[in-house]
Structures are given as structure tokens and as C-alpha cells.
């Protein structure tokens, strides 16, 4: 079972395929534009390669591919979010990222247990801010589970 984040938590909001996700801001080291990624042979399809940033070689994961979404070319909005969690530093490629938001605890609900597939395992909660729905990622679970995430599919009711 996942638990909602601590009260008064701050998050970095980012988008993938017109859906807003959030990760806890304390694990974010930096956000930057995509410069040059060096491909690494024989890696999982979602691993784009490595980057050299601020004196570190950092593996880069394309979250679109990890989530089973269509891979798209990078553009001026594409961002690399460098996170540090459990003594690991990893870059996450997202469509866009530009918001730093404090999410009130009363706006966060646990993910519904009825959600199919990977969703409930990789979400720590779902926040509603005004008319926006934000999926709060459990980054630790996301990076430590199966090599890829099955794409969401429609299930008959």
C-alpha cells in the first residue's frame, strides 16, 4: 500500500502526453534542456544513454518509453530532470517541466486500488488543484521495479 506524501510537500510538475505528473522536489538536483546524450549499447529500450552533467556521468531514462507511450523527438520544451534517490542519480526525460508547487495535504488522495496494471504501484497519490488532476509518482518504486511498465490499456467493465 502506498502512502500520501508528507504534509506541505513541494513537487516539481512535469508533463508526458498531456498528463501532469509530480515528483517530490527534495530529490530533484537540477532541470536542464537536453544537450547531448551518448547512447549505450545493449540497454533497456527506455534507457536513452548517459549524459555528462556537472562533473557526473548520469544514466538517462525516457519516461515516455518507460510508460509505454509513443517516443517523440526532443524540442525546446523537452527537459532532463536529474534526480538523486537511494544513492542513485538518474536523469528523466519529460515533455516539459516548469512548475514548482506546494501541494496541500488535503488535496492528495491515495490512488484507487481498482486502477489496473502498473498504475497503483507507481503512484503515491493523486492531487487535485482547482480543475487540475496531478499524478504523484512514487519514483523509488518506479525505478526499482520491472524493466519496463506495461502501457495502459482499456479494460472492459
Beta strands, then each sheet from edge to edge (+ up, - down):
strand 1: 9-16
strand 2: 19-24
strand 3: 28-33
strand 4: 47-53
strand 5: 56-62
strand 6: 79-85
strand 7: 88-94
strand 8: 96-103
strand 9: 108-109
strand 10: 123-129
strand 11: 132-137
sheet 1: 8+ 1- 2+ 11+ 10- 9+
sheet 2: 3+ 6- 7+ 5+ 4-
end
